[in-house]
Amino acid sequence: MIGKEGYDVITASNGLTGLRMATEDKPDLLILDVMLPGLDGFEICSRLRAEPQTAKLPIIMLSAKGQDADKTTGLQVGANEYLAKPVDRAVLLEKVTALLAKQP
């Protein structure tokens, strides 16, 4: 969805791979699903926030879990934004642009 806007996108097929890639590849921003094989998105986000090298990484959680409790949990573990699927493309791009603009 955002690759068409000129962003370089890399993907991970499971939570452990995603966590490793977020640490090793040093992305500018992470779009993280909640429901992943291995580690779920809440755990990944929490672990990334606990590490100095990824503590300030902008994270958008994007999930089919759209209940208020899920959103609250996502924000409590450190997500900058929590969007429920299906997400409006324009809204996602707006959030991505805003978070990247805040980067030093």
Residue, then its C-alpha position, 0 to 999 in steps of 0.5 A: m500500500i505505501g510502496k506505491e508512494g515511493y517508500d522502500v518496504i521490507t516485510a517479515s513473515n512472523g514476529l521473531t523475524g520482524l523483531r530481528m529485522a527491526t533491530e538489525d535493518k534499522p527502519d525509519l518506521l515500523i508498521l506492525d500487525v498485532m496478530l503474528p505467528g511467534l510473537d504478537g505485535f504487542e510483545i514486539c512493540s514492548r521489546l522494541r521500546a525497551e531497547p535503546q536503539t529502537a526505543k524511539l522507532p515510530i511504530i504504527m500498529l495495524s490490526a483487525k483487532g479494532q476494539d478499544a481495549d486492543k487500541t489501548t493496549g497497543l498505545q500502552v506498549g508504545a505504539n505511536e498510532y493504532l489503526a484498525k483494518p480495513v484501514d483507509r489508504a489516505v489515513l495510513l499515508e497521513k500517519v506515515t508522513a506525520l511520523l516520519a516528519k517528526q524524525p530528527 
